[in-house]
Amino acid sequence: AYNTTLVQRQQLPQRIEDLLDPQWRGQIGVDQRATVWFDGMLQAMGKEKGLEFMRELAKHGIQWRRGHSLVTQLLAAGEFKLAPELYAKDVEEMRQKRAPVDFVRVGPRVIGLHPMSVARFAPRPYGAILFYDFMLSKEIQQWMAKEEFFPPIRRDVSPADAKLVIKGRPGVDWIALDPIKDGDRAKEIERAFKETMLR
């Protein structure tokens, strides 16, 4: 994401590695708990290359803040020029309120999945199953795409119906993190993030 008052579209990085350009030193805001993005970038770039990139980025005078909403608001206020790790829906909501923010994809888009399940010993399992079916219904998936900015998971709901369309560059990938596997590795990822980024 970027501040449209401070950065013209033609000045934007063309690839994620361009964040290391000296012009962005001290001009990048990131949530200090950006472990999902950190993990996704390591998976996309390969562990060694990803760690090397993150170490260099950490030396770049990042403005660390706590909370994606705060980083989005400070970006809009001009506290910094770029924020590579934000929720696209938050940026879009601010943009629709005419805040000077927009986004463009220059690297892998890291997607944190939000799984649903029915607890094994749920006190009302049939009610839980009905809610599960309701959340996956076509009507609700269309509503979530249009009003809540979530990409639909049903094949009969077109992503084109979504209010939020991510502008990107050819060849830019999506990285969807496995919530089970990554949940098991959560402490390891958090430790690596702190050691690499927050020294």
N, C-alpha and C positions, 0 to 999 in steps of 0.2 A: 504494500500500500504506500501511497505517497501523498504529500501535500501539494495540491495543484497550483497553489499560489507561489510556492517556493521552487517547484520543479516542473519544467516543461516536459511534455511527453517524449520529445526527441532526446532529452537528456537522460532518460531512464536507463538503468542497466539493461543490457541485452541478454545476459545470462547471470546466473546466481553468483558466479565468481567475480563479476564486475562490482559487487558490493565492497571488494577490497581496494577499489580505486581510491586514491588519496582524497578526491573531492568529497567522499562520503564520511571521512573521518570525523567522529563526534556528531554525526548527523543521522544516526540510526538508533531507533528505539525498539527495545525488545522486552517482553515480559520475562521477569527473572525466574519464572517457572516453565520455560519453554521446552520442557523435556520431550513432548510429543514431536515437535518440529525437529528438535535435535536428533532424535532417534530416526525419524523419517528421512532426514538428510543423509545420515550415515548409511541407511539402507539403500538410498538412491545412488549415492556417490561411491559406495564401497567404504568399508570401515576406515581404512588407513587414509584414503584421500579425504573422506568426510571429516575425520578428526583433524587433519592438517588444515583444511579450510576453516573449521570452527575455531581452532587455535589462533589462526591469523585474524579472523573476524573479531575474536575476543580482544585482541591487541588494538583494535581499531577505534577505541573510545566509544563503545556502545553505551547508550543511555539506558540503564536498567530501571525498569519500573515494575511494580507488582500489580498485575491484573490486565487482561486484554482490553477491558472497557476503558481503563485509564490510559493505556498506550494509544488507543484509538482517539480519545478526546485530546490528548496532548499532541498527537500528530495533526489533528484538525486545527489546534491552536497555534501550530507552527513551532512547537518546542524542538522538533527535529523534522527532517525532510522525508525519511523513509522508515518503514516498519515492515520487515520481511515476514513476520510471523504474527498474523492477526486472523481473527475470524472474519471471513469474507462477508458474512451476513451483517456483522457490526459495521463494517466499512460501508456497505451498501445502504444500511439504514441511515447512517450519517450523511452520505452523499444525497439521499433522497430528501433530507432536511436542508439541503443546499450548503452543507459544510464543504470546505475546499479539500476534499479527499477523493481518491479514486484508487483503483488497483489494476495491475497488469501481471500476468504470470510470466516469470522469467526463469523459474526453476520448477522442480517437482512440486506439485500441490499435495501436501500431506493431509490425509483424511483420517480423522479419528472416528472410528465407527462406534455407534451407540447401540449395542445389542439389547434385545428383549428376550425374556424367558419367563417361564412360570416356575416358581419355587417348588421344590420337590414336596415339601410338607405345607403348602399354602393352606390357610384355614378355609378358603373358599376357592378351590381350584377351578370350578366351572365358571365362576365370575371372572377369574383371571384369564381364562381361555377366551371368553367373550370379549374382554378388553383387548386382548392380543389380536383377535380377528378384526376388531373395530379399528385399531391403529394401522393395520395392514390393508384396510379396505381402500378401494379406488377413490372414493369420495374424500377420505382423510388424507391419502397420499397427494391428491390434487390440491387440497387445501394447504398442506404443509409446504408443497412446492411454491405455491403462489403467495402465501402469507407469512410463512416462517423461514423461507429461503433454504429449506432442506432439499437436496436432490431426491427425487422420487426413487423408490426401490422396486416399484412394479413396472413390468415391461409394457403394460397397457396405459401407463401415464408417461407422456413424453417429457423428457428433460427440457424441451423447448417451451413447455407450459410454465416452467419455473420463472419467478420474478427475477431471480439472480442468475445472470449468464456470465461466466468467467471469461474475460478476454485473455487470450494467451498467444503464444507464438508456436509455430509448427514444431512438432516433436517434443513438446513439453509433456512430461508424464504425470500421472497421478500415483501416489503411494498410499494405499489403504493399509493401515496398521492393524494387525491381528489383536483384538482386545484380550484374548485369552493368553496367547504367547507373550505379548508385551506386558500383560498384567503380571505374569510370573517373573518377568525381568525388570519390573518397575524400580526396585531398589538399585539394581546394577546400572540402569539407565540414568537415574537421578544422581548417583555417585559420579558417573562419567561426565555428566553435564556440569556438575559443580566443579570437578577437577579441571575440566577443559575450559569452561567459560567464565566461571566466577572467581578465579584466583585473584 
